[in-house]
Amino acid sequence: MAAATSEVPPGRPAPAGVPASAARAGRHPWLSVLWTAARTPRGTVGLAMAALVVLVALVGPAFAPHPPNALLTLTFAKPSAQFPLGGDELGRDVLSRVLVGGRLLLLMAVAATAIGIVLGAAAGISAAYLRGAPDGIIMRSVDVILSFPQLVFALLLLSLLGPKSWLIVAAVARVIRSATLDVAERDYVKVAELQGMRPAKVMAREILPNLISPLMVEAGLRLTYSIVIMAGLAFLGFGQPPPAPNWGTMINENRVGLPLNPWAVIAPAVLIALLTIGTNTFTDAVARVAIGVDRRPEEAVLVDELGPEQA
């Protein structure tokens, strides 16, 4: 038995005064939350900041004017027409290294977040729904993981599954367990259990769809955390080995030349800051919409027409 949050009845017209895009979003609660969050001032600013940096990271390598590892100018050379951001500690073009250095950082942060969200959600839902011994084992393991200082634990796991995967899993598991405890007591879950549906199907079909909003918020928060930790590890020398360009590594390599060419540090630092602030701001907008703080008027009309179970 599927939860009542899945779809608007086919062929039902959009309520009066509601844009067609809003009505389509209303068919899927998670899409409605994202659509509304992106239209709030907070969400628009955050999404624009994050999108700008993502664009630089993904398409920047195609526009790099020089090979990122080529020695082309003087050490910490001042900006010029040929080298708009000057040179770094070895005389490499800073602009080229900035344009190339963000793609892997971004992809690794997204991959680690996705792994953490999937495993953390599975662990949290299982712990809350199965209760008993599984709950005790899973949550005590989470407590042990979270008791370590995050950066120290990241360094310990660096050679295994990446610098932060298990920390994200643990944090997500704790949050999703709390949300699942509430959803697991609702009537449609009890009806599914009475019909003899297996626990795995109950968790996948009845509980998980009703946890999309908290999962989206957690994904944004953990992505921000992933970016910061990844850049921090690169700054400490645990990222890509030299001479591969990396925004975190560039800050560490060029900090000694701040008086000579500050752009070698400022450029990657600003991009990391914009990405983390933008991601966090948009996540905050999603959270506010999910709890109804920033719901727009047309969304309120949609809720009235569809019923609260469809919002």
C-alpha positions in Angstrom: 0.0 0.0 0.0 1.6 3.2 -1.1 1.6 6.3 1.1 -0.9 9.0 0.1 1.9 11.4 -0.9 2.7 9.8 -4.2 0.6 11.5 -7.0 -2.2 13.8 -7.8 -5.1 12.0 -9.5 -4.5 11.9 -13.2 -6.3 14.4 -15.3 -7.1 16.7 -12.4 -6.8 20.3 -13.5 -4.5 22.7 -11.7 -6.3 24.8 -9.0 -7.2 28.3 -10.0 -4.4 30.8 -9.5 -1.7 28.1 -9.3 0.9 28.1 -12.1 1.1 24.9 -14.1 4.7 24.3 -12.9 3.5 24.5 -9.3 0.7 22.0 -10.0 3.2 19.6 -11.6 5.5 20.0 -8.6 2.6 19.3 -6.3 2.4 15.8 -7.7 5.8 15.0 -6.0 6.3 16.6 -2.6 10.1 16.7 -2.8 9.9 18.5 -6.2 7.4 21.0 -4.7 9.8 21.7 -1.8 12.7 22.3 -4.2 10.7 24.4 -6.6 9.4 26.6 -3.9 12.7 26.9 -2.1 14.4 28.0 -5.3 11.9 30.9 -5.7 12.5 32.3 -2.2 15.0 35.2 -1.9 17.2 33.0 0.3 17.0 30.1 -2.0 17.6 32.1 -5.2 20.8 33.7 -3.7 22.1 30.4 -2.4 21.4 28.5 -5.7 23.0 31.2 -7.8 26.2 31.2 -5.7 26.5 27.4 -5.7 25.6 27.2 -9.4 28.3 29.7 -10.3 31.0 27.7 -8.6 29.7 24.4 -10.0 29.8 25.9 -13.5 33.4 27.0 -13.0 34.4 23.6 -11.7 32.7 21.6 -14.5 33.4 23.7 -17.6 36.4 25.7 -16.4 39.0 23.2 -17.7 37.7 23.8 -21.2 38.5 27.5 -20.9 41.9 27.3 -19.1 44.3 29.5 -21.2 47.4 27.5 -20.3 48.3 23.9 -19.1 47.8 23.9 -15.3 51.2 22.4 -14.6 53.3 24.3 -17.1 56.0 26.7 -15.7 55.3 29.8 -17.6 56.2 32.9 -15.5 58.1 34.1 -12.4 57.4 32.8 -9.0 54.4 34.7 -7.5 54.4 37.0 -10.5 51.9 39.9 -10.4 48.7 39.7 -12.5 49.3 40.8 -16.1 47.5 40.7 -19.5 48.9 37.2 -20.2 48.3 35.9 -16.7 45.2 37.7 -15.2 45.7 36.1 -11.7 49.5 36.0 -11.8 51.8 33.1 -11.1 52.0 30.7 -8.1 54.9 29.4 -6.1 56.4 27.6 -9.1 55.5 30.1 -11.8 52.4 28.3 -13.0 49.4 30.2 -14.3 47.0 30.7 -11.3 43.9 31.2 -13.5 44.4 27.9 -15.3 44.9 26.0 -12.1 41.8 27.6 -10.5 39.7 26.6 -13.5 41.0 23.1 -13.5 41.3 22.5 -9.7 37.6 22.3 -8.7 36.1 19.5 -10.7 37.5 16.6 -8.8 36.9 18.3 -5.4 33.3 18.8 -6.4 32.8 15.3 -7.8 34.4 13.6 -4.7 32.2 15.7 -2.3 29.0 14.8 -4.2 30.0 11.1 -4.4 30.8 10.9 -0.7 27.5 12.7 0.2 25.5 10.4 -2.0 27.1 7.3 -0.5 26.6 8.7 3.0 22.9 9.6 2.4 22.0 6.2 1.0 23.8 4.2 3.7 22.8 6.5 6.5 19.1 6.5 5.5 19.1 2.7 5.2 20.8 2.4 8.7 18.5 5.0 10.3 15.2 3.5 8.8 16.2 0.0 9.8 17.2 1.0 13.3 13.9 2.9 13.9 11.6 0.4 12.3 13.1 -2.9 13.4 13.7 -1.7 17.0 15.2 -4.1 19.5 18.7 -5.6 18.9 19.2 -4.0 15.4 18.4 -0.6 16.7 20.8 -1.0 19.6 23.7 -2.3 17.4 23.3 0.3 14.7 22.9 3.3 17.0 25.7 2.3 19.3 28.0 2.0 16.3 26.9 5.4 15.3 27.6 6.8 18.7 31.2 5.3 18.6 31.8 6.8 15.2 30.5 10.3 16.2 32.6 10.3 19.4 35.8 10.7 17.4 36.9 14.2 16.3 35.7 14.4 12.8 39.0 15.5 11.1 41.0 12.9 13.0 38.6 10.1 12.1 38.6 11.3 8.5 42.4 10.9 8.4 42.2 7.4 9.8 39.7 6.3 7.1 41.5 8.2 4.3 43.1 5.0 2.9 39.9 3.0 3.1 36.7 4.5 1.8 37.5 8.1 1.3 38.0 10.9 3.8 34.5 11.2 5.2 32.1 8.6 4.0 31.5 6.9 7.4 31.1 10.2 9.2 28.3 11.2 6.9 26.7 7.8 7.2 26.7 8.1 11.0 25.3 11.6 11.1 22.5 10.9 8.6 21.6 7.6 10.3 20.9 9.5 13.6 18.7 12.1 12.0 16.7 9.7 9.8 16.2 7.4 12.7 14.5 10.2 14.6 12.2 11.0 11.6 11.4 7.3 11.0 10.2 6.8 14.6 7.4 9.2 13.9 6.5 7.9 10.4 6.6 4.3 11.6 3.6 4.9 13.9 1.3 6.3 11.3 -1.9 4.5 10.2 -0.9 3.6 6.6 2.2 1.9 7.9 0.2 -0.1 10.4 -2.3 -1.1 7.7 0.5 -2.3 5.5 1.9 -4.4 8.3 -1.6 -5.9 9.0 -1.8 -6.9 5.3 1.3 -9.0 5.8 3.8 -6.8 3.8 7.3 -7.7 4.5 9.4 -5.2 6.6 11.7 -4.4 3.7 8.8 -3.4 1.5 7.2 -1.4 4.3 10.4 0.5 4.8 10.9 1.1 1.0 7.3 1.8 0.0 5.7 3.3 3.0 8.4 5.0 5.2 11.1 6.1 2.7 8.8 8.3 0.5 7.7 10.2 3.6 11.3 11.0 4.6 12.3 12.8 1.3 12.1 16.3 2.8 14.5 15.6 5.8 16.7 13.6 3.4 17.0 16.6 1.1 17.9 18.9 4.0 20.5 16.4 5.3 21.9 16.0 1.8 22.5 19.7 1.5 24.1 19.9 5.0 26.3 16.9 4.4 27.4 18.2 1.0 28.5 21.5 2.7 30.4 19.4 5.3 32.0 17.3 2.6 33.3 20.3 0.6 34.8 21.8 3.7 36.4 18.6 4.9 37.7 17.7 1.4 39.3 21.1 1.0 40.7 21.0 4.5 42.3 17.6 3.9 43.8 18.9 0.6 45.1 21.9 2.5 46.8 19.5 5.0 48.4 17.6 2.1 46.1 14.6 2.1 44.3 15.4 -1.2 45.5 14.8 -4.7 49.3 14.4 -4.9 51.2 17.3 -6.5 51.3 18.7 -9.1 47.6 18.1 -9.7 45.7 21.4 -9.1 43.2 21.4 -6.2 41.7 24.5 -4.6 42.6 23.4 -1.0 46.1 22.5 -2.0 46.6 25.8 -3.8 45.7 27.7 -0.6 48.4 25.8 1.3 51.0 26.0 -1.4 50.7 29.7 -2.1 50.1 31.2 1.4 53.8 32.0 1.8 53.5 34.3 -1.2 50.5 36.3 0.0 52.4 39.6 0.1 53.6 39.1 -3.5 50.6 37.7 -5.2 47.5 37.3 -3.0 45.3 36.1 -5.9 46.9 32.7 -5.8 45.2 32.2 -2.4 42.2 34.5 -2.7 40.8 33.0 -5.9 40.5 29.3 -4.7 39.5 30.5 -1.2 36.6 32.6 -2.5 35.4 29.8 -4.7 35.3 27.3 -1.8 33.6 29.9 0.4 31.0 30.7 -2.3 30.2 27.0 -2.8 29.8 26.2 0.9 27.8 29.4 1.7 25.6 28.9 -1.4 24.9 25.3 -0.6 24.2 26.0 3.0 21.9 28.9 2.2 19.9 26.9 -0.3 19.7 24.0 2.1 18.4 26.5 4.7 15.7 27.6 2.2 14.7 24.0 1.6 14.4 23.4 5.3 12.3 26.5 5.9 9.9 25.5 3.0 9.7 21.9 4.3 8.5 23.1 7.7 6.1 25.6 6.1 8.0 28.8 7.1 8.5 30.1 3.6 5.6 28.6 1.7 4.4 30.9 -1.0 0.7 31.9 -1.5 0.2 29.7 -4.6 1.6 26.8 -2.6 -1.0 27.5 0.1 -3.7 27.3 -2.6 -2.3 24.1 -3.8 -2.3 22.6 -0.3 -6.0 23.6 0.1 -7.0 22.1 -3.2 -5.1 18.8 -2.9 -5.4 18.3 0.8 -2.6 18.2 3.3 -1.6 14.7 2.4 -0.7 15.8 -1.1 1.4 18.9 -0.1 
